[in-house]
Amino acid sequence: MRGGSVPEEFQQPLAHSGWWLVLALALLAAVALYYLAVILLTRKRRPVVEVETPWVPEPRDLRAEHLAEIDRIERAVHRGDVPARVGHQHLSRTVRDYVAEVSQIPADKMVLADLKATVRSDPRTRPLAMAVEVMYPPAFASEEEGKAAERFPEALSRARQVVTTWT
């Protein structure tokens, strides 16, 4: 009995098939998947938030728009629809509006003295100040004193120069 022999009344342990272990692990995995599915499928869903893309206007060609406005003013003065004095006022407004739209300089709200003072801090404003200086006397004086009709071609030239060369 002592030497490793087993009495006949005892049986050797039964060897279980390996499939039982695989089956047990599969059942355990199925139960885990069941609970995971229940949790995922029954919880409240977050609402889908659609982000609206903001409307962006088409880029405008401000230079072309203002040059067209200068051409329109020139035609109106040459046809006689608008006096040259008023043409000078419109030219001044157009070039100052252009500079205000394309830069951080509030030229549309500045008078000639402000523009001249700005030349020291921003040399780009020199052509604008010179153009407005040509336009102001005819714009605010009477037709005879300001010589509006005589100075109109120079004012047109200066206005176009400001709009075409501004950076």
SELUMFI-558995 format. One record per residue: x, y, z of N, C-alpha, C in turn; residue number from 1. Coordinates in Angstrom, 3 decimals. Example, Ala and Ser with C-alpha at 12.3 -4.5 7.8 and 13.67 -1.06 7.14 Angstrom:
REC       n.x       n.y       n.z      ca.x      ca.y      ca.z       c.x       c.y       c.z   nr
REC    13.190    -5.690     7.800    12.300    -4.500     7.800    13.200    -3.300     7.800    1
REC    12.850    -2.250     7.080    13.670    -1.060     7.140    12.900     0.030     7.870    2
This chain:
REC       n.x       n.y       n.z      ca.x      ca.y      ca.z       c.x       c.y       c.z   nr
REC     0.781    -1.185     0.000     0.000     0.000     0.000     0.828     1.257     0.000    1
REC     1.909     1.153     0.585     2.718     2.348     0.685     3.462     2.665    -0.591    2
REC     3.766     1.953    -1.354     4.657     2.160    -2.475     3.989     2.738    -3.692    3
REC     2.918     3.444    -3.577     2.322     4.090    -4.720     1.225     3.280    -5.328    4
REC     0.940     2.180    -4.811    -0.154     1.432    -5.382    -1.436     1.853    -4.703    5
REC    -2.494     1.847    -5.410    -3.790     2.274    -4.905    -4.649     1.034    -4.781    6
REC    -5.314     0.880    -3.637    -6.165    -0.305    -3.497    -7.255    -0.300    -4.561    7
REC    -7.749    -1.385    -4.846    -8.727    -1.527    -5.902   -10.059    -0.908    -5.564    8
REC   -10.370    -0.763    -4.334   -11.662    -0.181    -4.004   -11.722     1.318    -4.307    9
REC   -10.594     1.927    -4.450   -10.565     3.339    -4.822   -10.468     3.472    -6.334   10
REC   -11.118     4.497    -6.819   -11.048     4.758    -8.264   -10.173     5.985    -8.519   11
REC    -9.607     5.972    -9.634    -8.821     7.132   -10.060    -9.791     8.291   -10.334   12
REC    -9.380     9.567   -10.089   -10.271    10.685   -10.407   -10.615    10.702   -11.896   13
REC   -11.844    11.090   -12.166   -12.278    11.151   -13.556   -11.706    12.408   -14.212   14
REC   -11.248    12.273   -15.325   -10.739    13.422   -16.078   -11.916    14.063   -16.813   15
REC   -12.091    15.361   -16.588   -13.183    16.073   -17.272   -12.708    16.537   -18.632   16
REC   -13.650    16.640   -19.527   -13.346    17.114   -20.873   -12.993    18.606   -20.804   17
REC   -12.150    19.128   -21.682   -11.769    20.541   -21.743   -12.903    21.426   -22.242   18
REC   -13.900    20.817   -22.867   -15.039    21.583   -23.379   -15.879    22.172   -22.264   19
REC   -15.892    21.544   -21.103   -16.668    22.088   -19.996   -16.116    23.452   -19.571   20
REC   -14.813    23.602   -19.550   -14.184    24.885   -19.194   -14.519    25.950   -20.243   21
REC   -14.464    25.572   -21.503   -14.791    26.508   -22.581   -16.251    26.929   -22.478   22
REC   -17.134    25.964   -22.183   -18.556    26.261   -22.039   -18.798    27.206   -20.867   23
REC   -18.151    26.991   -19.750   -18.314    27.839   -18.567   -17.850    29.268   -18.871   24
REC   -16.724    29.417   -19.529   -16.224    30.754   -19.870   -17.145    31.449   -20.869   25
REC   -17.718    30.692   -21.819   -18.637    31.261   -22.799   -19.907    31.755   -22.117   26
REC   -20.427    30.970   -21.151   -21.626    31.398   -20.419   -21.333    32.648   -19.594   27
REC   -20.177    32.697   -18.973   -19.785    33.868   -18.189   -19.683    35.100   -19.091   28
REC   -19.109    34.953   -20.278   -18.999    36.049   -21.232   -20.385    36.476   -21.725   29
REC   -21.282    35.518   -21.948   -22.640    35.834   -22.404   -23.379    36.649   -21.347   30
REC   -23.234    36.297   -20.090   -23.892    37.045   -19.009   -23.322    38.462   -18.947   31
REC   -22.012    38.609   -19.071   -21.391    39.923   -19.036   -21.869    40.770   -20.222   32
REC   -21.954    40.180   -21.419   -22.438    40.904   -22.595   -23.898    41.303   -22.439   33
REC   -24.690    40.438   -21.805   -26.101    40.742   -21.568   -26.223    41.991   -20.705   34
REC   -25.490    42.053   -19.592   -25.566    43.218   -18.707   -25.039    44.484   -19.402   35
REC   -24.002    44.353   -20.177   -23.457    45.488   -20.905   -24.481    46.008   -21.926   36
REC   -25.135    45.080   -22.633   -26.144    45.471   -23.613   -27.326    46.154   -22.933   37
REC   -27.763    45.619   -21.789   -28.887    46.229   -21.066   -28.518    47.643   -20.640   38
REC   -27.325    47.833   -20.131   -26.914    49.167   -19.670   -26.825    50.136   -20.848   39
REC   -26.203    49.726   -21.937   -26.020    50.627   -23.072   -27.315    50.934   -23.810   40
REC   -28.195    49.931   -23.923   -29.407    50.136   -24.715   -30.540    50.803   -23.951   41
REC   -30.464    50.841   -22.643   -31.579    51.420   -21.882   -31.260    52.762   -21.258   42
REC   -30.036    53.250   -21.362   -29.743    54.545   -20.756   -30.208    55.666   -21.678   43
REC   -30.409    56.849   -21.100   -30.867    57.988   -21.885   -29.769    58.422   -22.840   44
REC   -30.193    58.695   -24.046   -29.227    59.161   -25.032   -29.094    60.681   -24.936   45
REC   -27.895    61.143   -25.141   -27.679    62.587   -25.181   -28.194    63.112   -26.512   46
REC   -28.853    64.241   -26.469   -29.346    64.789   -27.740   -28.162    65.196   -28.619   47
REC   -28.341    64.986   -29.895   -27.311    65.355   -30.852   -27.421    66.852   -31.087   48
REC   -26.348    67.531   -30.816   -26.326    68.981   -31.003   -25.670    69.273   -32.340   49
REC   -26.446    69.886   -33.210   -25.900    70.250   -34.508   -25.349    71.665   -34.411   50
REC   -24.135    71.809   -34.773   -23.497    73.108   -34.734   -23.764    73.804   -36.060   51
REC   -24.369    74.970   -35.948   -24.647    75.732   -37.160   -23.396    76.480   -37.567   52
REC   -23.086    76.388   -38.810   -21.965    77.175   -39.297   -22.470    78.582   -39.543   53
REC   -21.750    79.555   -39.069   -22.223    80.929   -39.232   -22.207    81.343   -40.701   54
REC   -23.114    82.230   -41.011   -23.194    82.735   -42.367   -22.046    83.699   -42.586   55
REC   -21.318    83.480   -43.632   -20.202    84.354   -43.974   -20.528    84.992   -45.315   56
REC   -20.577    86.299   -45.344   -20.907    86.946   -46.616   -19.791    86.756   -47.633   57
REC   -20.174    86.845   -48.872   -19.192    86.752   -49.946   -18.219    87.921   -49.808   58
REC   -16.955    87.674   -50.050   -16.004    88.785   -49.958   -16.303    89.831   -51.027   59
REC   -16.234    91.063   -50.593   -16.518    92.158   -51.518   -15.209    92.729   -52.036   60
REC   -15.240    93.191   -53.250   -14.090    93.883   -53.812   -14.312    95.371   -53.557   61
REC   -13.864    95.805   -52.383   -14.114    97.183   -51.972   -13.430    98.189   -52.893   62
REC   -12.256    97.830   -53.353   -11.530    98.749   -54.239   -12.361    98.987   -55.511   63
REC   -12.842    97.911   -56.120   -13.634    98.051   -57.348   -14.934    98.809   -57.083   64
REC   -15.562    98.539   -55.951   -16.811    99.246   -55.628   -16.584   100.747   -55.499   65
REC   -15.508   101.128   -54.807   -15.253   102.553   -54.602   -14.757   103.241   -55.875   66
REC   -13.993   102.514   -56.691   -13.597   103.097   -57.973   -14.823   103.305   -58.866   67
REC   -15.759   102.371   -58.814   -17.001   102.523   -59.578   -17.805   103.720   -59.062   68
REC   -17.792   103.917   -57.755   -18.490   105.075   -57.176   -17.833   106.378   -57.639   69
REC   -16.505   106.405   -57.697   -15.804   107.601   -58.190   -16.176   107.851   -59.651   70
REC   -16.242   106.795   -60.453   -16.650   106.941   -61.857   -18.076   107.469   -61.956   71
REC   -18.947   106.971   -61.098   -20.345   107.433   -61.100   -20.418   108.921   -60.755   72
REC   -19.638   109.343   -59.771   -19.612   110.760   -59.382   -19.086   111.611   -60.543   73
REC   -18.039   111.127   -61.211   -17.471   111.859   -62.348   -18.516   112.030   -63.449   74
REC   -19.225   110.960   -63.786   -20.250   111.054   -64.838   -21.365   112.022   -64.435   75
REC   -21.773   111.973   -63.175   -22.856   112.848   -62.718   -22.441   114.316   -62.796   76
REC   -21.199   114.621   -62.462   -20.731   116.007   -62.525   -20.595   116.444   -63.979   77
REC   -20.036   115.589   -64.840   -19.858   115.960   -66.248   -21.192   116.113   -66.971   78
REC   -22.206   115.349   -66.601   -23.537   115.493   -67.207   -24.273   116.715   -66.676   79
REC   -23.825   117.229   -65.549   -24.485   118.381   -64.950   -25.585   117.990   -63.971   80
REC   -25.700   116.705   -63.663   -26.716   116.260   -62.702   -26.380   116.750   -61.289   81
REC   -25.086   116.887   -61.024   -24.618   117.289   -59.702   -23.616   118.422   -59.896   82
REC   -23.704   119.485   -59.114   -22.707   120.553   -59.227   -21.324   120.041   -58.806   83
REC   -20.285   120.651   -59.326   -18.918   120.230   -59.008   -18.662   120.324   -57.508   84
REC   -19.239   121.302   -56.861   -19.073   121.465   -55.405   -19.576   120.221   -54.670   85
REC   -20.738   119.733   -55.054   -21.302   118.529   -54.440   -20.471   117.304   -54.832   86
REC   -19.940   117.320   -56.055   -19.066   116.234   -56.492   -17.835   116.110   -55.598   87
REC   -17.267   117.257   -55.221   -16.124   117.255   -54.298   -16.515   116.640   -52.952   88
REC   -17.694   116.976   -52.478   -18.160   116.415   -51.194   -18.314   114.894   -51.299   89
REC   -18.888   114.434   -52.409   -19.069   112.991   -52.599   -17.730   112.272   -52.731   90
REC   -16.785   112.887   -53.436   -15.457   112.283   -53.565   -14.788   112.158   -52.200   91
REC   -14.876   113.206   -51.415   -14.268   113.191   -50.078   -14.876   112.077   -49.230   92
REC   -16.190   111.983   -49.258   -16.867   110.931   -48.496   -16.460   109.542   -48.994   93
REC   -16.359   109.381   -50.315   -16.036   108.071   -50.890   -14.640   107.612   -50.496   94
REC   -13.638   108.492   -50.617   -12.276   108.051   -50.271   -12.135   107.817   -48.771   95
REC   -12.770   108.648   -47.962   -12.687   108.452   -46.502   -13.428   107.176   -46.091   96
REC   -14.554   106.881   -46.728   -15.268   105.626   -46.448   -14.425   104.419   -46.836   97
REC   -13.752   104.513   -47.987   -12.914   103.396   -48.434   -11.810   103.107   -47.419   98
REC   -11.109   104.136   -47.012   -10.022   103.934   -46.043   -10.565   103.368   -44.733   99
REC   -11.706   103.843   -44.306   -12.293   103.337   -43.053   -12.678   101.863   -43.177  100
REC   -13.145   101.456   -44.345   -13.570   100.064   -44.525   -12.410    99.089   -44.642  101
REC   -11.301    99.520   -45.222   -10.200    98.580   -45.450    -9.096    98.685   -44.409  102
REC    -9.216    99.609   -43.465    -8.169    99.751   -42.450    -8.814   100.020   -41.092  103
REC    -7.975   100.161   -40.110    -8.445   100.452   -38.752    -8.552   101.952   -38.498  104
REC    -8.332   102.750   -39.515    -8.361   104.204   -39.380    -9.793   104.690   -39.587  105
REC   -10.371   105.394   -38.616   -11.754   105.867   -38.770   -11.830   107.134   -39.626  106
REC   -11.328   107.048   -40.833   -11.242   108.221   -41.705   -12.603   108.799   -42.036  107
REC   -13.645   107.986   -42.003   -14.975   108.489   -42.328   -15.517   109.428   -41.252  108
REC   -14.874   109.438   -40.091   -15.319   110.302   -38.996   -14.305   111.409   -38.704  109
REC   -13.293   111.520   -39.550   -12.222   112.487   -39.322   -12.357   113.677   -40.262  110
REC   -11.998   114.845   -39.743   -11.947   116.049   -40.574   -10.513   116.214   -41.057  111
REC   -10.280   117.200   -41.891    -8.962   117.396   -42.486    -7.877   117.557   -41.425  112
REC    -8.148   118.305   -40.375    -7.140   118.499   -39.315    -6.783   117.163   -38.657  113
REC    -7.770   116.308   -38.445    -7.504   114.989   -37.857    -6.651   114.146   -38.803  114
REC    -6.962   114.214   -40.090    -6.193   113.435   -41.069    -4.745   113.907   -41.126  115
REC    -4.549   115.230   -41.094    -3.183   115.758   -41.116    -2.423   115.346   -39.852  116
REC    -3.103   115.316   -38.726    -2.449   114.903   -37.482    -2.113   113.414   -37.509  117
REC    -2.906   112.633   -38.195    -2.677   111.185   -38.273    -1.474   110.847   -39.145  118
REC    -1.102   111.744   -40.060     0.024   111.486   -40.962     1.298   111.218   -40.171  119
REC     1.466   111.903   -39.028     2.674   111.703   -38.221     2.753   110.285   -37.675  120
REC     1.638   109.739   -37.241     1.656   108.394   -36.655     1.486   107.291   -37.699  121
REC     0.839   107.608   -38.823     0.630   106.610   -39.872     0.862   107.270   -41.237  122
REC     2.071   107.120   -41.781     2.395   107.788   -43.043     1.506   107.374   -44.217  123
REC     0.814   106.240   -44.105    -0.080   105.815   -45.197    -1.182   106.832   -45.439  124
REC    -1.502   107.622   -44.424    -2.622   108.568   -44.562    -2.232   109.845   -45.302  125
REC    -0.948   110.007   -45.656    -0.526   111.222   -46.358    -1.297   111.422   -47.670  126
REC    -1.401   110.409   -48.569    -2.176   110.636   -49.805    -3.646   110.958   -49.523  127
REC    -4.207   110.353   -48.501    -5.604   110.644   -48.141    -5.739   112.084   -47.677  128
REC    -4.846   112.521   -46.805    -4.905   113.897   -46.306    -4.713   114.891   -47.451  129
REC    -3.795   114.582   -48.373    -3.567   115.480   -49.512    -4.790   115.521   -50.431  130
REC    -5.429   114.381   -50.632    -6.627   114.344   -51.488    -7.763   115.137   -50.852  131
REC    -7.977   114.930   -49.570    -9.060   115.645   -48.889    -8.746   117.138   -48.851  132
REC    -7.471   117.483   -48.745    -7.082   118.897   -48.749    -7.424   119.552   -50.087  133
REC    -7.304   118.804   -51.178    -7.676   119.322   -52.497    -9.194   119.442   -52.606  134
REC    -9.926   118.527   -51.978   -11.388   118.490   -52.112   -12.115   119.466   -51.187  135
REC   -11.534   119.800   -50.038   -12.249   120.605   -49.050   -12.572   122.031   -49.490  136
REC   -11.612   122.815   -50.009   -11.979   124.202   -50.361   -13.135   124.277   -51.363  137
REC   -13.109   123.501   -52.453   -14.255   123.581   -53.369   -15.544   123.017   -52.761  138
REC   -15.419   122.097   -51.820   -16.616   121.479   -51.241   -17.340   122.419   -50.299  139
REC   -16.603   123.310   -49.655   -17.230   124.142   -48.629   -17.281   125.625   -48.984  140
REC   -16.661   126.018   -50.067   -16.727   127.414   -50.495   -17.794   127.538   -51.580  141
REC   -18.094   128.763   -51.918   -19.059   128.955   -53.006   -18.410   128.526   -54.319  142
REC   -19.221   128.373   -55.348   -18.713   127.914   -56.644   -17.587   128.825   -57.168  143
REC   -17.765   130.114   -57.011   -16.774   131.044   -57.556   -15.494   131.024   -56.725  144
REC   -15.630   131.053   -55.414   -14.459   131.127   -54.542   -13.647   129.842   -54.572  145
REC   -14.306   128.699   -54.546   -13.600   127.430   -54.456   -13.118   126.896   -55.785  146
REC   -13.604   127.487   -56.885   -13.232   127.025   -58.228   -13.447   125.507   -58.339  147
REC   -14.620   125.068   -57.953   -14.929   123.638   -57.883   -14.782   122.941   -59.229  148
REC   -15.264   123.556   -60.279   -15.206   122.903   -61.595   -13.763   122.779   -62.081  149
REC   -12.940   123.788   -61.811   -11.544   123.754   -62.251   -10.740   122.709   -61.476  150
REC   -11.057   122.543   -60.226   -10.287   121.621   -59.376   -10.816   120.188   -59.402  151
REC   -11.947   119.989   -60.053   -12.554   118.660   -60.018   -11.678   117.573   -60.645  152
REC   -11.035   117.809   -61.802   -10.175   116.746   -62.362    -9.039   116.337   -61.419  153
REC    -8.434   117.318   -60.739    -7.370   116.978   -59.786    -7.937   116.172   -58.614  154
REC    -9.112   116.544   -58.147    -9.740   115.809   -57.045   -10.050   114.371   -57.467  155
REC   -10.517   114.197   -58.704   -10.775   112.844   -59.217    -9.491   112.023   -59.245  156
REC    -8.432   112.643   -59.747    -7.152   111.948   -59.831    -6.658   111.541   -58.446  157
REC    -6.746   112.441   -57.492    -6.298   112.134   -56.126    -7.169   111.043   -55.495  158
REC    -8.458   111.109   -55.734    -9.372   110.099   -55.177    -9.030   108.718   -55.723  159
REC    -8.825   108.634   -57.023    -8.466   107.341   -57.639    -7.116   106.858   -57.108  160
REC    -6.184   107.769   -56.943    -4.861   107.385   -56.422    -4.977   106.786   -55.021  161
REC    -5.773   107.416   -54.159    -5.944   106.899   -52.792    -6.538   105.507   -52.827  162
REC    -7.586   105.318   -53.614    -8.277   104.019   -53.641    -7.397   102.928   -54.281  163
REC    -6.668   103.264   -55.321    -5.876   102.231   -56.001    -4.585   101.908   -55.287  164
REC    -4.025   102.837   -54.524    -2.716   102.589   -53.908    -2.773   102.276   -52.424  165
REC    -3.944   102.387   -51.805    -4.016   102.172   -50.348    -3.681   100.724   -50.005  166
REC    -2.823   100.572   -48.988    -2.463    99.213   -48.537    -2.818    99.035   -47.090  167
